[in-house]
Amino acid sequence: MLKKLVSVSVAALLAVSITACQDKSENTPAKKASDNSLGSGAISMELSTPKAATEALDAERLAKVQSMLNGGISYLLSQREADGGWSFGGGVMKPAVTGLVLKCLLGHPDFDRNNPVVKQAFEVMLKYCQPDGAIFDPKQGRPAYTTAIAIMAMVAADDPQYKGAMDGGVKYLKGIQIVPGQESPDGEIIAEGDHKVGGIGYGSNKEPNLSVMQFAIEAWHGAGMSADDPAMQKAVGFLTRLQNRSESNPMPYAKEGSNDGGFVYDLITSKAGPAAGSGMRSYGSMTYAGFKSMLYAGVGKDDPRVRAAYDWIRHYWRLDSNPNMPNDQSKEGLYYYYMVYARALQALGRDEIPDFKDPETKHNWRGELVDKLVQLVQTDSSWTNEADRWNEGSPTLVTCYTVMALEDVLKK
């Protein structure tokens, strides 16, 4: 158990009232709890042992998951700030980081929507509700990312009092999805066949990318959006244009590239760089994100696009690096990869993945991830990435990614 944490009076926390997104026209921020009542914000508490809904883990690995998961939750509680939220420090990206921590807490049996720590964190996050339904800090940007994360946290809470905020967030994300007839940043009208249609970027009409898209699709899916919804259907079209599969992707890069079934970051770049010869290089974190997003959007497991991505996953199976990233970038985005790896394979619903070269060899995806995370956990029960790209030098962010992955490991 983590030591030297400042305990917080549960009675004091219970006294905090929740003011979630009220009437959007008022945009009234939630009342902030007194710093004096919360002290530093850090909490120390005994945690119960999380149960597994799967039988795919042996007793030894299950015990490791339970220990690491409780350690990760304890670390996150130790990083709680005086107002009851979390950030990268100094309030940077507070609503997004608070939303991620909420998602982690609500995946643990000791926390539900009535827990005072959870209630206070929602108050902190939802004071960033905007009149258009977005949930983010306008001074710091990233409205699509942050709104999607906030929706994911509200879905996990399953609390009727957040329905208005959740519905507003869903509507906002649909409103910034690129559709024909919109005006692009350069003043051009988006045409029916524009390759960006269906995508979402960092803000309205910005260059859309798979990272933002996968969070939006997960938020929509969790909030109950039908696979038949036009927004979801358009999203599938955009996902198709991010896959290295020439049979279904009309983009030039797909015709020129590896045709390996993997996914890239956006329509003009891959964070893994160019493919050998020409085209763009597929890589792990985006391929699992695309694979998961297809499943969440209702694309069948037997669909050729899903099968191609699944074969890519089998072909590039590894956990010591972000698959198919160049050697000098192999650790970049590693924990984001672990998060989408676990979420995607849990969504697939298979306990074992046959090796591509030797199908008789079966990968227990849960067990192999557990073995790797045991090697990487820090003495304070956190995780961090020395390859500090995409904010993975932040132990709070990386521990959130890892805790979410461990929670998925325990699911059926």
C-alpha positions in Angstrom: 0.0 0.0 0.0 1.3 3.5 -0.8 2.5 5.4 2.2 2.7 9.1 3.2 -0.6 10.0 1.6 -2.9 12.5 3.1 -6.2 10.9 4.2 -9.4 12.8 3.3 -12.4 12.9 5.5 -15.2 11.0 3.9 -17.7 13.2 5.7 -16.1 16.3 4.2 -16.3 14.8 0.7 -19.9 13.7 1.2 -20.7 17.3 2.0 -19.7 18.4 -1.6 -22.7 19.0 -3.8 -22.7 18.0 -7.5 -23.5 20.6 -10.1 -23.2 18.7 -13.4 -23.9 20.5 -16.7 -27.1 22.5 -15.9 -28.9 24.4 -18.5 -26.3 24.9 -21.2 -27.4 28.5 -21.8 -26.3 29.3 -18.3 -23.0 27.4 -18.5 -22.8 27.6 -14.7 -19.6 26.1 -13.3 -19.9 23.6 -10.5 -19.2 24.9 -7.0 -15.7 24.1 -6.0 -14.9 22.4 -2.7 -12.7 24.2 -0.3 -9.0 23.4 -0.6 -8.9 23.5 3.2 -11.4 20.7 3.5 -9.6 18.5 1.0 -6.0 19.2 1.9 -3.6 18.1 -0.8 -6.3 15.8 -2.2 -4.3 12.6 -1.9 -6.1 9.6 -0.5 -5.0 6.4 1.2 -7.4 3.5 1.5 -7.6 -0.2 1.7 -8.9 -1.7 -1.5 -10.8 -5.0 -1.9 -9.6 -7.6 -4.4 -11.1 -7.3 -7.9 -12.8 -10.4 -9.2 -12.3 -11.9 -12.6 -15.2 -12.6 -15.0 -12.9 -14.7 -17.2 -11.3 -18.1 -16.6 -8.5 -17.5 -19.0 -6.0 -16.5 -16.3 -4.4 -19.0 -14.0 -4.2 -18.3 -10.3 -0.7 -16.9 -10.4 -1.5 -14.4 -13.2 -4.8 -13.5 -11.7 -3.1 -12.6 -8.4 -0.6 -10.4 -10.3 -3.5 -8.6 -12.1 -5.3 -8.0 -8.8 -2.1 -6.7 -7.1 -1.1 -4.4 -10.0 -4.6 -3.1 -10.5 -5.0 -2.2 -6.8 -1.5 -0.7 -6.9 -2.4 1.4 -9.9 -5.6 2.7 -8.4 -3.7 3.5 -5.2 -1.1 5.5 -7.2 -3.9 7.4 -9.0 -5.5 8.3 -5.6 -2.1 9.5 -4.4 -2.0 12.0 -7.3 -5.4 13.5 -6.6 -5.3 17.3 -6.5 -6.7 19.6 -4.0 -9.9 20.3 -5.9 -10.7 16.6 -6.3 -9.5 16.3 -9.9 -6.4 15.2 -11.8 -4.1 16.8 -14.4 -0.7 16.7 -15.9 0.2 19.2 -13.2 -0.8 22.8 -12.8 -4.3 22.1 -14.1 -3.0 21.1 -17.6 -5.7 19.1 -19.4 -7.6 18.7 -16.1 -11.0 17.6 -17.6 -9.4 15.0 -19.8 -7.1 13.5 -17.2 -9.9 13.6 -14.6 -12.2 11.8 -17.0 -9.6 9.0 -17.6 -9.1 8.6 -13.8 -12.8 8.4 -13.4 -13.0 5.6 -16.0 -10.3 3.7 -14.0 -12.0 4.2 -10.7 -15.4 3.1 -11.9 -13.9 -0.1 -13.3 -12.9 -1.1 -9.7 -15.4 -2.7 -7.4 -14.8 -0.2 -4.6 -16.0 2.8 -6.6 -19.4 3.6 -8.0 -21.4 6.7 -8.8 -22.2 7.3 -5.1 -18.6 7.2 -4.0 -17.6 10.7 -2.7 -14.3 10.7 -4.5 -16.1 9.9 -7.8 -18.8 12.5 -7.2 -16.2 15.2 -6.5 -14.2 14.3 -9.6 -17.4 14.6 -11.7 -18.0 18.0 -10.3 -14.5 19.0 -11.3 -14.8 17.6 -14.8 -18.3 18.8 -15.6 -17.6 22.4 -14.7 -15.9 22.5 -18.1 -19.2 21.9 -19.9 -19.7 24.4 -22.7 -22.9 25.8 -24.2 -22.5 23.6 -27.4 -22.2 20.4 -25.3 -18.4 20.1 -25.5 -16.6 19.3 -22.3 -13.1 20.8 -22.3 -11.0 23.8 -21.2 -11.2 26.4 -24.0 -7.9 27.8 -23.0 -6.2 24.4 -23.6 -8.2 23.0 -26.6 -8.6 19.3 -27.6 -12.4 19.5 -27.4 -13.1 16.2 -29.3 -10.7 14.1 -27.2 -11.8 15.5 -23.9 -15.5 15.3 -24.7 -15.2 11.7 -25.7 -13.3 10.8 -22.6 -15.9 12.6 -20.5 -18.7 10.6 -22.1 -16.8 7.4 -21.4 -16.6 8.3 -17.8 -20.3 9.1 -17.6 -21.1 5.8 -19.3 -19.1 4.0 -16.7 -20.9 5.9 -13.9 -24.4 5.0 -15.2 -25.9 7.9 -13.3 -29.1 9.5 -14.6 -28.1 12.9 -13.3 -25.3 13.0 -16.0 -27.6 12.1 -18.9 -28.0 15.7 -20.0 -24.3 16.2 -20.1 -23.7 12.9 -21.9 -26.3 13.6 -24.5 -24.9 17.0 -25.1 -21.4 15.6 -25.5 -22.7 13.0 -28.0 -24.5 15.7 -30.0 -21.4 17.8 -30.0 -19.2 15.0 -31.4 -21.8 14.4 -34.1 -21.8 18.1 -34.9 -18.1 18.3 -35.5 -18.0 15.1 -37.6 -17.0 16.1 -41.1 -20.0 15.8 -43.5 -20.7 17.0 -47.0 -21.7 20.7 -47.2 -19.5 21.9 -44.4 -16.9 24.5 -45.0 -13.3 23.4 -44.6 -10.6 25.5 -42.9 -9.4 26.8 -46.3 -12.9 28.0 -47.2 -13.8 25.1 -49.6 -17.2 23.3 -49.2 -16.8 19.6 -48.3 -18.0 17.6 -51.3 -20.0 14.3 -51.0 -17.0 12.2 -52.0 -14.4 14.0 -49.9 -12.0 11.6 -48.3 -12.3 13.3 -44.9 -16.1 12.7 -44.7 -16.9 10.8 -41.5 -13.8 11.8 -39.6 -13.3 13.9 -36.5 -10.2 16.0 -35.8 -9.1 18.1 -32.9 -11.9 20.6 -33.6 -14.4 21.4 -36.2 -13.2 20.6 -39.7 -9.6 20.1 -38.6 -7.6 17.2 -40.2 -9.3 14.1 -38.9 -7.3 11.2 -37.4 -7.8 7.7 -36.1 -6.8 8.5 -32.5 -9.6 11.1 -32.0 -12.0 8.9 -34.0 -11.5 5.8 -31.9 -12.3 7.7 -28.7 -15.4 9.2 -30.3 -16.6 5.8 -31.6 -16.0 4.3 -28.1 -18.0 7.2 -26.5 -20.8 6.8 -29.0 -20.9 3.0 -28.6 -20.9 3.3 -24.8 -23.7 5.9 -24.9 -25.9 3.5 -26.9 -25.6 4.8 -30.4 -26.9 2.4 -33.0 -24.5 1.0 -35.6 -27.2 2.2 -38.1 -26.9 5.8 -37.0 -25.6 7.9 -39.9 -22.8 9.2 -37.8 -21.5 5.7 -37.1 -21.9 4.7 -40.7 -19.9 7.7 -41.9 -17.3 6.9 -39.3 -16.9 3.4 -40.8 -16.3 4.9 -44.2 -13.6 7.1 -42.7 -12.0 4.1 -40.9 -12.0 2.2 -44.2 -9.9 5.0 -45.8 -7.3 4.6 -43.0 -6.7 0.9 -43.6 -3.9 -0.4 -45.7 -6.2 -2.6 -47.8 -6.4 -1.7 -51.4 -9.5 -3.9 -52.0 -11.7 -1.6 -49.9 -9.6 1.6 -49.6 -9.6 3.9 -52.7 -6.9 6.2 -51.3 -3.6 6.3 -53.4 -1.5 5.4 -50.4 -3.4 2.1 -50.0 -2.9 1.3 -53.7 0.8 2.0 -53.4 1.6 0.6 -50.0 2.0 -2.7 -48.2 -1.7 -3.8 -48.4 -1.2 -5.6 -45.1 -4.5 -4.8 -43.5 -3.1 -2.5 -40.8 -4.1 1.1 -40.0 -2.4 4.5 -40.1 -2.9 7.7 -38.2 -4.5 9.9 -40.7 -5.0 10.3 -44.5 -1.6 12.0 -45.1 0.7 10.6 -42.4 1.7 7.6 -40.4 3.4 8.1 -37.1 5.5 5.1 -38.1 6.7 6.8 -41.3 6.5 5.6 -44.9 6.2 2.0 -45.8 9.1 0.2 -47.6 8.9 1.3 -51.2 5.9 3.6 -51.1 2.7 4.3 -49.2 2.4 4.6 -45.4 3.5 2.2 -42.7 0.8 0.5 -40.6 1.6 0.2 -36.9 0.2 -1.4 -33.7 -1.6 1.2 -31.7 -3.5 2.5 -34.7 -4.3 -1.0 -36.0 -5.8 -2.1 -32.8 -7.6 1.2 -32.5 -9.1 0.7 -36.0 -9.9 -2.9 -35.4 -11.7 -2.1 -32.1 -13.5 0.8 -33.7 -14.8 -1.4 -36.6 -16.2 -3.8 -34.0 -17.8 -1.1 -31.9 -19.3 0.4 -35.0 -21.1 -2.8 -35.8 -18.8 -4.2 -38.6 -19.0 -8.0 -38.5 -16.1 -10.1 -37.4 -16.3 -11.9 -40.8 -16.1 -8.6 -42.8 -13.0 -8.7 -45.0 -11.7 -5.4 -43.4 -11.9 -6.8 -39.9 -10.4 -10.1 -41.0 -7.5 -8.2 -42.7 -6.8 -6.2 -39.5 -7.0 -9.4 -37.4 -4.4 -11.1 -39.7 -2.2 -8.0 -39.3 -2.5 -8.4 -35.5 -1.5 -12.0 -35.7 1.4 -11.3 -38.0 2.9 -8.5 -35.9 2.2 -10.0 -32.5 4.5 -8.6 -29.8 4.3 -6.8 -26.5 7.9 -5.5 -26.1 7.2 -2.6 -28.4 4.5 -0.8 -30.4 4.3 -3.3 -33.3 5.9 -2.3 -36.6 7.1 1.1 -35.4 10.7 1.8 -36.6 13.3 0.5 -34.2 14.3 3.9 -33.0 10.6 4.7 -32.3 9.6 1.3 -31.0 8.6 2.4 -27.5 6.6 5.4 -28.6 3.0 5.1 -27.7 3.7 1.8 -26.0 1.1 2.2 -23.2 -1.6 3.6 -25.5 -0.9 0.4 -27.4 -1.4 -1.7 -24.4 -4.7 0.1 -23.7 -6.2 -0.5 -27.2 -4.7 -4.0 -27.4 -6.7 -5.1 -24.3 -9.8 -3.2 -25.3 -9.8 -4.5 -28.9 -9.2 -8.2 -28.0 -11.7 -8.1 -25.2 -14.2 -6.7 -27.7 -13.3 -9.6 -30.1 -14.3 -12.1 -27.4 -11.6 -14.6 -27.9 -9.3 -15.8 -25.1 -6.5 -17.0 -27.4 -5.1 -15.7 -30.7 -3.5 -18.2 -33.1 0.0 -17.3 -34.1 0.3 -16.2 -37.7 3.3 -18.4 -38.6 2.3 -21.4 -36.5 -1.5 -21.5 -35.9 -1.0 -24.3 -33.5 0.7 -21.9 -31.1 -2.0 -20.0 -29.2 -1.4 -16.6 -27.5 -3.2 -16.1 -24.3 -3.4 -12.3 -24.8 -4.4 -11.6 -21.2 -1.6 -13.6 -19.7 1.1 -12.3 -22.0 0.1 -8.7 -21.3 0.1 -9.4 -17.5 3.6 -10.9 -17.8 4.9 -7.8 -19.6 3.3 -5.3 -17.2 4.8 -7.1 -14.2 8.2 -6.4 -15.7 7.4 -2.7 -16.2 5.7 -1.6 -13.0 7.5 0.9 -10.9 8.2 0.7 -7.1 5.4 3.2 -6.4 3.0 1.0 -8.4 2.8 3.4 -11.3 4.0 2.9 -14.9 5.8 5.5 -17.1 7.4 5.5 -20.6 10.9 6.8 -21.1 10.0 7.4 -24.7 8.1 10.5 -23.7 6.0 11.1 -26.8 2.3 11.8 -26.7 2.6 12.6 -23.0 3.6 9.1 -22.0 6.3 10.6 -19.7 3.4 11.3 -17.4 3.0 8.5 -14.8 -0.6 9.6 -14.2 -1.6 9.2 -17.9 0.4 6.0 -18.4 -1.0 4.5 -15.2 -4.5 5.3 -16.4 -3.8 3.5 -19.7 -2.5 0.5 -17.8 -5.3 0.3 -15.3 -7.9 0.4 -18.1 -6.0 -2.5 -19.8 -5.9 -4.5 -16.6 -9.6 -4.0 -16.0 -10.3 -5.3 -19.5 -8.0 -8.3 -18.8 -10.4 -9.3 -16.0 -13.5 -9.1 -18.2 -14.9 -12.0 -20.0 
